[in-house]
Amino acid sequence: MAIFNNDKKYKWEFVNLGGSSRVRIASGEDIAHLAELDPKMWTVLSCPSTGLEIDEKSLAYMDIDGDGKIRVNDVIATSQWVTGALKNNDLILEGKDYIDVEEFNQENEAGKKLYFSAKQILENLGKEGTVITLADTVNLAAIFANTRFNGDGVITEATSEDADDKAAVAAAVAAMGGVADRSGAAGVNADLIEGFYKNLAAYVAWAEAAVEAPYGDKTDAAIEAYNALDAKVKDFFMRSKLAAFSPDSTASLDVQTSGIQAISAENLTGKVDEIASYPIARVTGKAEIDLTAPVNPAWAAKFELVKSVAFADKKVLTEADWAAVGAEFAAYTAWKGSKAGACVESLGLDAIKDFLAKDRKAALLDLVAQDAALAEEASNIELVNKFLHIFRDLYRLIRNFVTLDDFYTKDKDVSAIFQSGRLIIDQRECRFCMNVADMGKHNASAATSGMFLVYCDCSTKLKPGKITIVAAVTVGEIGDLIVGKNAVYYDNAGVEWDAVITKIIDNPISVAQAFWSPYRRMATAVENLINKSAADKDAKILADATAKINAAPAAGAAGAAPAQPFDIGKFAGIFAAFGMALGALGTALTTIFSGVLEMPVWKTALVIVAILLLISGPAMVMAWMKLRRRNIAPLLNANGWAVNAASKISIPFGETLTDVAKYPKMKLKDPYAKAGIPTWKKCVITLVALALVAGGLWIFNLLACVGLNSPLPRYNQPEEVVECSDCTGDCADCNQECPDCAMVE
């Protein structure tokens, strides 16, 4: 049901938050005119009515259609109801859980109802003054404890002042179970009263139609035993008839000796069911049971009970005798089975007749009608509870629905309704944490947020089960953030949870972190290469050692192989190759060092900067672009929100969402640090090392570019000049002009 107002003449104020222009809701009049705000300007179009940091009862009240979502129309309708009921709409901005009843607008129908209902609550509670709080409206039992009528259509013993009425209500509750009154006491409603008197009358009618028990107080026990034996006795008579018809089958129809032999070695107390399957008496072909002879022990007790009350003067039992006893029981059994009003039987027949004689049914129903007549007044009392819930939480919902103002505020004590707590991990406090409602949806959309996210499973002894949260890391390095790392999570209620990382969404944390990322990747690659090489060599050495150990017995049996003579030629070649490699490396270093020394210092600095930018520049540019696009909308959408506007996290704002541990500047001594070298020794060692390096560079003629030639003769041989007949001068000049000139050492 759309309730937007097409008249959009109200002048709104705007702010820029999260990279988008948003409407500023800063007054009660703004809230009263929300219906005039273009829905395209709302930051959020819907959000869940559960799982947020707002009282779920308040959200349930604002979810007008009860579909589990707070939508734009729900917010507008709720805002119009609240603002219409108040004289001063700016009170909504305070978020208080109490109000002076004089602030209700009695010219408005809702305000008028709230005013009189609030006054009634204060009167019922015996509370002085005109201020009513949310706590006053929560305990309905306390509100209605001292009232006879409370509008719920239920009366208790306290409702009536008549002793007979009180007794009837107490008896009805005892017999019928009763229902809870708003005062908290058990009572009865119209249906229970009607049912109570109906059962009273039915029970008396049944009792007065009683059939005499044929065997006195033993009748019920005898009937129960007879019914249990009936099928077994009839089976005996059928076996006897069949044995009379076929005498040769008598042994087969009787108890089988083989069956008894099969179980005779066992504990027969555990074989009662099998023994009970045998005939109740021995089958002889006569259709009668000898009452002086023993019967099947599994049925003996019940048979003895029936025999004692019905066949005490008989020696044998025929089929006709058994049927006659059943017929004798039939009338009594039918009467017992037709019992009515059994629920009131415990009151006793005399008391039941007394309640019927006094007949307080009409009086009790009249009291119920008087109570029900106040239903609207009582529901208005509950309306005050609804109002105070919404009065306290509406503006907070609007700030997080229309503008996301609570998320972008600079006040760290204020958090958005989707921020569930704080995660302490790796010397950081991540303030942007959310409960994860659907991990599947987060898996699909979390990466598009552009944030570095850690998902954690959290558990605590204070609450059953576990929860899953996602936290954004917006400051610092990746550090030790890996799957499986433990942390501590504090929810907004202050409950401490044990957290463990289960998933990481890897996005840039900062530009500085991106600068070092190429080097980190290279270091990781080198480390992996070294580890792989070391592992391969270790495996090869182990394999070679194993092979030699396995081959040792065979070699001993065949005789040791002669030792190979030292091959000096092989090692000479190795030394020569090593020398050539060092020479090539020295030449390369000389070229680089010479070029660097020939450049001015500022050019050298520019070269170093250029190299660093060449390596880290692309990663920093990409990180900068991603950091500017960080957006919380994908995370909210994954939790069931319908976010209507981009909600970006700029680099400066991101720095406020994560706090890093900061220590004061201080100089502390590690008590377990290795004893250091004295300063003068460090200076001497440094100078000696520099001298050795400089000497090495000088010896190997690496400082010739600065005029320091090596003292070794091989680096100081004079250049030979080759003359030719056609020109004079040295070979260099001649070589450029005379193609016939030849170089001769």
BAGUBA-921868 format. One record per residue (C-alpha): x, y, z; residue in three letters. Coordinates in steps of 0.02 Angstrom, whole numbers, padded with zeros to 5 digits, always signed. Layout:
XYZALA;...
This chain:
+00000+00000+00000MET;+00087+00157-00061ALA;+00060+00309+00050ILE;+00181+00431-00031PHE;+00123+00610-00045ASN;+00142+00681-00220ASN;+00150+00857-00148ASP;+00338+00881-00129LYS;+00341+01064-00076LYS;+00430+01032+00088TYR;+00607+01102+00087LYS;+00735+00973+00134TRP;+00915+00998+00188GLU;+01051+00890+00112PHE;+01221+00823+00166VAL;+01359+00726+00079ASN;+01393+00560+00163LEU;+01483+00409+00093GLY;+01510+00489-00077GLY;+01324+00524-00103SER;+01206+00667-00070SER;+01079+00622+00063ARG;+00931+00705+00146VAL;+00966+00772+00320ARG;+00835+00721+00449ILE;+00864+00840+00593ALA;+00694+00893+00659SER;+00525+00827+00707GLY;+00451+00918+00556GLU;+00569+00821+00442ASP;+00499+00659+00515ILE;+00320+00721+00497ALA;+00349+00754+00310HIS;+00435+00591+00265LEU;+00288+00546+00153ALA;+00340+00691+00040GLU;+00518+00629+00019LEU;+00551+00553-00152ASP;+00582+00365-00124PRO;+00731+00377-00243LYS;+00816+00485-00111MET;+00801+00356+00028TRP;+00967+00270+00062THR;+00880+00108+00113VAL;+00717+00040+00044LEU;+00697-00106+00164SER;+00788-00197+00303CYS;+00754-00351+00410PRO;+00648-00331+00567SER;+00764-00448+00664THR;+00950-00461+00696GLY;+00978-00273+00714LEU;+01042-00173+00862GLU;+00866-00108+00901ILE;+00739-00187+01018ASP;+00654-00319+00911GLU;+00487-00277+00992LYS;+00503-00099+00927SER;+00543-00166+00753LEU;+00394-00284+00762ALA;+00280-00137+00804TYR;+00350-00040+00655MET;+00332-00190+00539ASP;+00149-00147+00508ILE;+00109-00290+00388ASP;+00212-00416+00488GLY;+00310-00480+00338ASP;+00478-00477+00427GLY;+00538-00321+00334LYS;+00540-00137+00380ILE;+00496-00048+00219ARG;+00480+00135+00168VAL;+00291+00132+00189ASN;+00310+00056+00363ASP;+00426+00198+00415VAL;+00310+00330+00343ILE;+00152+00258+00423ALA;+00238+00239+00592THR;+00308+00416+00582SER;+00138+00489+00542GLN;+00057+00397+00687TRP;+00188+00456+00813VAL;+00199+00636+00751THR;+00010+00651+00748GLY;-00003+00595+00929ALA;+00123+00725+00992LEU;+00115+00911+01021LYS;+00303+00933+00996ASN;+00378+00818+00866ASN;+00556+00866+00911ASP;+00539+00754+01064LEU;+00563+00606+00947ILE;+00743+00659+00918LEU;+00787+00633+01102GLU;+00758+00443+01096GLY;+00690+00435+01274LYS;+00591+00289+01344ASP;+00472+00401+01444TYR;+00353+00545+01411ILE;+00246+00669+01505ASP;+00066+00624+01466VAL;+00030+00809+01440GLU;+00135+00801+01281GLU;+00002+00694+01195PHE;-00101+00790+01068ASN;-00280+00765+01128GLN;-00348+00845+00968GLU;-00285+00690+00876ASN;-00382+00527+00897GLU;-00225+00423+00930ALA;-00156+00555+01049GLY;-00320+00561+01144LYS;-00322+00372+01167LYS;-00141+00372+01224LEU;-00173+00513+01346TYR;-00317+00430+01438PHE;-00236+00258+01432SER;-00074+00325+01505ALA;-00171+00412+01643LYS;-00261+00248+01679GLN;-00095+00154+01693ILE;-00025+00282+01815LEU;-00185+00271+01917GLU;-00184+00080+01919ASN;-00002+00079+01974LEU;-00035+00210+02107GLY;+00103+00317+02032LYS;+00105+00503+02064GLU;+00148+00632+01931GLY;+00115+00635+01744THR;+00272+00549+01677VAL;+00250+00372+01613ILE;+00397+00259+01571THR;+00417+00107+01460LEU;+00448+00003+01616ALA;+00277+00055+01682ASP;+00191-00020+01530THR;+00288-00183+01518VAL;+00213-00274+01667ASN;+00028-00290+01625LEU;+00001-00401+01777ALA;+00055-00257+01890ALA;-00057-00134+01796ILE;-00211-00243+01816PHE;-00170-00321+01985ALA;-00289-00209+02082ASN;-00429-00198+01954THR;-00587-00305+01945ARG;-00607-00286+01757PHE;-00466-00275+01631ASN;-00549-00303+01463GLY;-00483-00476+01423ASP;-00649-00568+01446GLY;-00578-00673+01589VAL;-00640-00666+01768ILE;-00553-00729+01925THR;-00607-00759+02104GLU;-00563-00576+02139ALA;-00682-00513+02005THR;-00840-00552+02105SER;-00882-00507+02283GLU;-01008-00650+02301ASP;-00947-00805+02394ALA;-01045-00926+02283ASP;-00972-00845+02127ASP;-00796-00860+02198LYS;-00826-01044+02238ALA;-00895-01079+02065ALA;-00746-00994+01979VAL;-00622-01091+02089ALA;-00711-01255+02050ALA;-00716-01218+01864ALA;-00530-01178+01862VAL;-00492-01338+01958ALA;-00601-01445+01844ALA;-00577-01363+01674MET;-00400-01297+01689GLY;-00436-01111+01677GLY;-00352-00974+01573VAL;-00230-00837+01622ALA;-00303-00667+01662ASP;-00207-00507+01623ARG;-00178-00489+01809SER;-00081-00652+01804GLY;-00211-00754+01902ALA;-00302-00905+01832ALA;-00482-00875+01783GLY;-00622-00926+01668VAL;-00701-00852+01512ASN;-00875-00875+01439ALA;-00833-01038+01351ASP;-00762-01116+01509LEU;-00913-01064+01611ILE;-01033-01140+01483GLU;-00929-01299+01477GLY;-00917-01311+01666PHE;-01105-01307+01697TYR;-01136-01422+01549LYS;-01018-01552+01623ASN;-01097-01533+01795LEU;-01269-01575+01726ALA;-01205-01718+01617ALA;-01113-01799+01761TYR;-01266-01793+01876VAL;-01376-01868+01739ALA;-01252-02010+01713TRP;-01233-02043+01899ALA;-01421-02052+01923GLU;-01437-02181+01783ALA;-01314-02297+01870ALA;-01328-02488+01840VAL;-01299-02598+01992GLU;-01130-02683+01993ALA;-01161-02873+01982PRO;-01016-02918+02097TYR;-01006-02767+02210GLY;-00839-02682+02233ASP;-00751-02826+02143LYS;-00849-02798+01983THR;-00727-02679+01896ASP;-00577-02792+01931ALA;-00675-02946+01875ALA;-00728-02860+01712ILE;-00549-02812+01676GLU;-00489-02992+01705ALA;-00635-03064+01605TYR;-00596-02954+01454ASN;-00413-03005+01462ALA;-00460-03192+01467LEU;-00604-03188+01343ASP;-00506-03227+01185ALA;-00400-03359+01271LYS;-00551-03452+01345VAL;-00643-03448+01178LYS;-00487-03519+01095ASP;-00490-03665+01219PHE;-00670-03708+01179PHE;-00634-03704+00992MET;-00485-03822+01016ARG;-00594-03938+01120SER;-00728-03943+00983LYS;-00598-03981+00851LEU;-00522-04120+00959ALA;-00696-04196+00981ALA;-00719-04189+00792PHE;-00546-04264+00759SER;-00484-04362+00911PRO;-00319-04401+00821ASP;-00277-04214+00823SER;-00300-04195+01011THR;-00113-04208+01048ALA;-00075-04076+00917SER;-00205-03956+00990LEU;-00142-03978+01168ASP;+00016-03909+01245VAL;+00169-03969+01147GLN;+00295-04058+01255THR;+00431-04018+01129SER;+00400-03831+01155GLY;+00419-03847+01342ILE;+00577-03951+01321GLN;+00652-03816+01209ALA;+00642-03685+01346ILE;+00660-03797+01498SER;+00847-03762+01517ALA;+00820-03573+01522GLU;+00754-03455+01656ASN;+00567-03474+01628LEU;+00525-03307+01710THR;+00587-03229+01550GLY;+00477-03341+01443LYS;+00308-03283+01507VAL;+00251-03221+01335ASP;+00290-03390+01255GLU;+00205-03485+01397ILE;+00052-03371+01380ALA;+00034-03430+01199SER;-00002-03608+01258TYR;-00187-03657+01285PRO;-00262-03596+01448ILE;-00304-03776+01500ALA;-00263-03952+01442ARG;-00359-04002+01286VAL;-00443-04173+01310THR;-00587-04166+01187GLY;-00714-04113+01319LYS;-00785-03936+01293ALA;-00765-03888+01475GLU;-00631-03825+01594ILE;-00603-03921+01754ASP;-00604-03782+01886LEU;-00517-03896+02010THR;-00371-03928+01893ALA;-00226-03806+01867PRO;-00229-03687+01717VAL;-00091-03604+01614ASN;+00019-03516+01745PRO;+00033-03360+01636ALA;-00157-03335+01654TRP;-00186-03413+01825ALA;-00204-03251+01927ALA;-00336-03173+01815LYS;-00429-03339+01795PHE;-00433-03363+01984GLU;-00507-03187+02007LEU;-00650-03220+01885VAL;-00679-03394+01957LYS;-00690-03327+02135SER;-00828-03200+02096VAL;-00925-03287+01955ALA;-00895-03475+01968PHE;-00863-03504+02153ALA;-00996-03639+02166ASP;-00951-03730+02003LYS;-00835-03878+01970LYS;-00823-03858+01781VAL;-00838-03710+01662LEU;-00934-03728+01499THR;-00940-03611+01351GLU;-01118-03563+01398ALA;-01064-03520+01575ASP;-00927-03406+01508TRP;-01047-03317+01388ALA;-01175-03293+01527ALA;-01051-03202+01636VAL;-01007-03087+01488GLY;-01191-03046+01465ALA;-01207-03010+01650GLU;-01066-02883+01636PHE;-01135-02801+01477ALA;-01261-02680+01552ALA;-01142-02621+01687TYR;-01001-02603+01560THR;-01111-02501+01442ALA;-01159-02382+01582TRP;-00978-02360+01635LYS;-00929-02324+01454GLY;-01061-02188+01437SER;-00989-02081+01577LYS;-01012-01894+01543ALA;-00938-01745+01633GLY;-00787-01844+01690ALA;-00683-01685+01708CYS;-00791-01629+01856VAL;-00798-01800+01941GLU;-00657-01753+02059SER;-00769-01620+02139LEU;-00881-01756+02211GLY;-01064-01791+02172LEU;-01132-01692+02319ASP;-01032-01536+02275ALA;-01082-01551+02093ILE;-01267-01557+02139LYS;-01240-01406+02253ASP;-01164-01302+02111PHE;-01311-01348+01999LEU;-01436-01304+02135ALA;-01360-01131+02164LYS;-01339-01103+01974ASP;-01219-00953+01966ARG;-01194-00975+01778LYS;-01291-00819+01727ALA;-01204-00713+01858ALA;-01032-00769+01801LEU;-01072-00738+01618LEU;-01130-00562+01664ASP;-00963-00528+01749LEU;-00872-00588+01592VAL;-00979-00470+01486ALA;-00936-00323+01601GLN;-00751-00365+01586ASP;-00757-00384+01397ALA;-00842-00214+01381ALA;-00677-00135+01432LEU;-00578-00223+01295ALA;-00545-00063+01197GLU;-00484+00028+01352GLU;-00369-00116+01395ALA;-00300-00127+01218SER;-00265+00059+01225ASN;-00159+00025+01379ILE;-00055-00094+01273GLU;-00052+00044+01143LEU;+00048+00151+01264VAL;+00180+00014+01271ASN;+00187+00013+01081LYS;+00202+00203+01075PHE;+00345+00211+01200LEU;+00442+00076+01108HIS;+00426+00171+00944ILE;+00451+00341+01027PHE;+00620+00282+01092ARG;+00685+00194+00934ASP;+00603+00278+00783LEU;+00730+00417+00758TYR;+00875+00294+00770ARG;+00794+00186+00637LEU;+00767+00338+00525ILE;+00950+00391+00544ARG;+01002+00219+00484ASN;+00865+00203+00353PHE;+00854+00370+00264VAL;+01036+00428+00279THR;+01149+00299+00366LEU;+01198+00446+00475ASP;+01245+00336+00625ASP;+01372+00243+00519PHE;+01460+00400+00456TYR;+01457+00498+00619THR;+01623+00553+00694LYS;+01564+00503+00867ASP;+01643+00334+00903LYS;+01516+00302+01040ASP;+01378+00295+00910VAL;+01364+00146+00794SER;+01245+00096+00655ALA;+01106-00028+00692ILE;+01196-00158+00585PHE;+01361-00142+00680GLN;+01357-00283+00806SER;+01517-00260+00907GLY;+01709-00252+00906ARG;+01840-00379+00853LEU;+02010-00371+00939ILE;+02142-00455+00831ILE;+02324-00430+00784ASP;+02342-00274+00893GLN;+02191-00196+00806ARG;+02012-00157+00855GLU;+01895-00177+00708CYS;+01740-00072+00742ARG;+01645-00117+00584PHE;+01579-00290+00626CYS;+01415-00366+00566MET;+01321-00524+00606ASN;+01313-00639+00455VAL;+01134-00694+00419ALA;+01169-00796+00262ASP;+01347-00855+00227MET;+01300-00909+00051GLY;+01247-00733+00003LYS;+01404-00661+00081HIS;+01513-00781-00019ASN;+01430-00718-00177ALA;+01444-00531-00146SER;+01574-00493-00011ALA;+01721-00473-00132ALA;+01631-00332-00225THR;+01636-00226-00067SER;+01820-00192-00101GLY;+01863-00212+00084MET;+01983-00329+00171PHE;+01862-00439+00268LEU;+01885-00575+00397VAL;+01744-00696+00437TYR;+01744-00771+00611CYS;+01646-00906+00700ASP;+01612-00849+00879CYS;+01558-00947+01033SER;+01535-00911+01218THR;+01485-01008+01372LYS;+01354-00877+01412LEU;+01247-00915+01260LYS;+01207-01077+01167PRO;+01265-01109+00990GLY;+01381-00999+00889LYS;+01369-00844+00779ILE;+01462-00791+00624THR;+01524-00613+00603ILE;+01618-00517+00469VAL;+01742-00381+00516ALA;+01824-00252+00402ALA;+02011-00218+00423VAL;+02042-00041+00360THR;+02210+00007+00438VAL;+02383-00072+00446GLY;+02464-00221+00364GLU;+02400-00396+00334ILE;+02520-00456+00469GLY;+02469-00622+00546ASP;+02290-00620+00483LEU;+02268-00799+00424ILE;+02129-00927+00427VAL;+02128-01014+00595GLY;+02194-00865+00695LYS;+02105-00839+00860ASN;+02034-00673+00919ALA;+01909-00600+01043VAL;+01743-00523+00994TYR;+01639-00408+01105TYR;+01458-00384+01056ASP;+01364-00223+01094ASN;+01296-00299+01254ALA;+01474-00322+01318GLY;+01472-00512+01303VAL;+01644-00584+01263GLU;+01653-00715+01125TRP;+01796-00828+01071ASP;+01822-00796+00885ALA;+01920-00891+00753VAL;+01948-00835+00573ILE;+01863-00952+00449THR;+01878-00850+00289LYS;+01972-00698+00222ILE;+01922-00584+00078ILE;+02088-00512+00018ASP;+02075-00330-00038ASN;+02195-00185-00009PRO;+02199-00118+00168ILE;+02298+00041+00133SER;+02412+00120+00002VAL;+02563+00091+00116ALA;+02520-00093+00127GLN;+02506-00098-00063ALA;+02681-00019-00080PHE;+02763-00168+00005TRP;+02651-00300-00072SER;+02763-00334-00226PRO;+02915-00359-00114TYR;+02814-00467+00002ARG;+02760-00574-00145ARG;+02938-00584-00211MET;+03003-00631-00038ALA;+02869-00763-00025THR;+02913-00831-00197ALA;+03099-00836-00155VAL;+03063-00918+00012GLU;+02954-01048-00074ASN;+03089-01078-00205LEU;+03224-01099-00071ILE;+03112-01215+00029ASN;+03074-01317-00126LYS;+03256-01326-00175SER;+03308-01375+00000ALA;+03172-01506+00007ALA;+03224-01577-00162ASP;+03407-01585-00112LYS;+03363-01662+00056ASP;+03258-01793-00032ALA;+03400-01828-00157LYS;+03530-01844-00019ILE;+03417-01960+00078LEU;+03384-02064-00078ALA;+03570-02075-00119ASP;+03613-02121+00061ALA;+03478-02255+00062THR;+03539-02325-00103ALA;+03719-02332-00042LYS;+03667-02415+00121ILE;+03566-02544+00025ASN;+03711-02573-00096ALA;+03843-02588+00041ALA;+03820-02776+00078PRO;+03830-02821-00107ALA;+03985-02714-00130ALA;+04069-02797+00020GLY;+04033-02969-00049ALA;+04102-02926-00221ALA;+04254-02835-00152GLY;+04280-02649-00128ALA;+04300-02548-00286ALA;+04471-02462-00305PRO;+04475-02281-00253ALA;+04475-02156-00395GLN;+04636-02053-00410PRO;+04626-01866-00382PHE;+04590-01782-00548ASP;+04676-01612-00538ILE;+04619-01567-00713GLY;+04437-01578-00662LYS;+04463-01462-00513PHE;+04569-01343-00617ALA;+04424-01324-00736GLY;+04305-01290-00592ILE;+04422-01158-00520PHE;+04440-01077-00691ALA;+04250-01069-00715ALA;+04229-00996-00542PHE;+04362-00864-00579GLY;+04277-00818-00743MET;+04110-00798-00652ALA;+04188-00685-00522LEU;+04271-00584-00659GLY;+04107-00561-00751ALA;+04020-00511-00591LEU;+04159-00388-00549GLY;+04149-00312-00723THR;+03961-00290-00707ALA;+03975-00212-00536LEU;+04114-00098-00599THR;+04005-00038-00742THR;+03856-00005-00628ILE;+03961+00076-00493PHE;+04054+00184-00619SER;+03891+00242-00697GLY;+03817+00285-00527VAL;+03972+00381-00472LEU;+03975+00481-00634GLU;+03794+00539-00604MET;+03751+00685-00490PRO;+03675+00639-00321VAL;+03503+00704-00369TRP;+03501+00595-00524LYS;+03550+00445-00420THR;+03406+00479-00302ALA;+03287+00495-00450LEU;+03346+00328-00520VAL;+03314+00242-00352ILE;+03141+00322-00339VAL;+03102+00272-00518ALA;+03150+00092-00484ILE;+03041+00087-00328LEU;+02894+00164-00421LEU;+02918+00043-00564LEU;+02901-00101-00443ILE;+02772-00035-00320SER;+02683+00098-00424GLY;+02555-00014-00511PRO;+02507-00100-00348ALA;+02488+00069-00261MET;+02381+00142-00402VAL;+02268-00012-00404MET;+02254-00007-00214ALA;+02211+00178-00216TRP;+02074+00149-00345MET;+02002+00002-00247LYS;+02009+00095-00081LEU;+01908+00238-00157ARG;+01775+00113-00215ARG;+01752+00023-00048ARG;+01565+00004-00018ASN;+01463-00072+00123ILE;+01309-00098+00015ALA;+01356-00276-00041PRO;+01373-00331+00141LEU;+01205-00255+00189LEU;+01121-00330+00036ASN;+01189-00501+00085ALA;+01103-00478+00254ASN;+00934-00442+00174GLY;+00943-00253+00158TRP;+00887-00161+00002ALA;+01016-00022-00010VAL;+00963+00115-00131ASN;+01122+00222-00133ALA;+01308+00190-00138ALA;+01383+00193+00036SER;+01569+00211+00011LYS;+01709+00207+00136ILE;+01838+00339+00092SER;+02020+00320+00144ILE;+02007+00448+00287PRO;+01842+00374+00348PHE;+01913+00198+00337GLY;+02050+00249+00457GLU;+01917+00283+00589THR;+01843+00107+00576LEU;+01999+00017+00638THR;+02104+00069+00788ASP;+02285+00012+00797VAL;+02380-00005+00961ALA;+02490+00148+00990LYS;+02631+00145+01117TYR;+02714+00301+01188PRO;+02891+00342+01135LYS;+03007+00258+01258MET;+03172+00168+01271LYS;+03156+00000+01356LEU;+03288-00130+01388LYS;+03252-00311+01347ASP;+03311-00413+01499PRO;+03339-00564+01388TYR;+03430-00473+01248ALA;+03604-00533+01204LYS;+03742-00425+01280ALA;+03789-00293+01150GLY;+03961-00239+01086ILE;+04028-00077+01158PRO;+04009+00075+01046THR;+04196+00101+01021TRP;+04214-00079+00963LYS;+04069-00056+00842LYS;+04156+00098+00770CYS;+04321+00006+00751VAL;+04237-00145+00669ILE;+04142-00030+00551THR;+04298+00066+00502LEU;+04395-00095+00474VAL;+04255-00168+00369ALA;+04245-00010+00264LEU;+04433-00010+00244ALA;+04431-00192+00187LEU;+04293-00158+00063VAL;+04382-00004-00003ALA;+04546-00099-00012GLY;+04463-00240-00106GLY;+04386-00120-00229LEU;+04556-00034-00250TRP;+04653-00197-00270ILE;+04536-00260-00404PHE;+04543-00093-00493ASN;+04358-00054-00461LEU;+04403+00124-00410LEU;+04497+00166-00570ALA;+04349+00271-00626CYS;+04388+00394-00487VAL;+04574+00395-00522GLY;+04627+00260-00397LEU;+04715+00129-00503ASN;+04754-00044-00435SER;+04935-00074-00379PRO;+04935-00245-00464LEU;+05045-00249-00623PRO;+04909-00334-00727ARG;+04800-00179-00711TYR;+04943-00055-00752ASN;+05017-00118-00919GLN;+05043+00025-01046PRO;+04937+00025-01202GLU;+05033-00029-01362GLU;+05030+00090-01509VAL;+05023+00017-01682VAL;+05087+00123-01825GLU;+05047+00107-02007CYS;+05134+00172-02162SER;+04996+00284-02220ASP;+04968+00387-02064CYS;+05050+00442-01905THR;+04981+00440-01731GLY;+04917+00305-01621ASP;+04814+00158-01674CYS;+04652+00230-01610ALA;+04658+00376-01732ASP;+04723+00267-01871CYS;+04593+00133-01843ASN;+04452+00256-01874GLN;+04523+00316-02042GLU;+04631+00178-02110CYS;+04548+00011-02143PRO;+04717-00067-02184ASP;+04783-00037-02009CYS;+04797-00192-01904ALA;+04801-00207-01713MET;+04954-00296-01650VAL;+04983-00333-01466GLU;
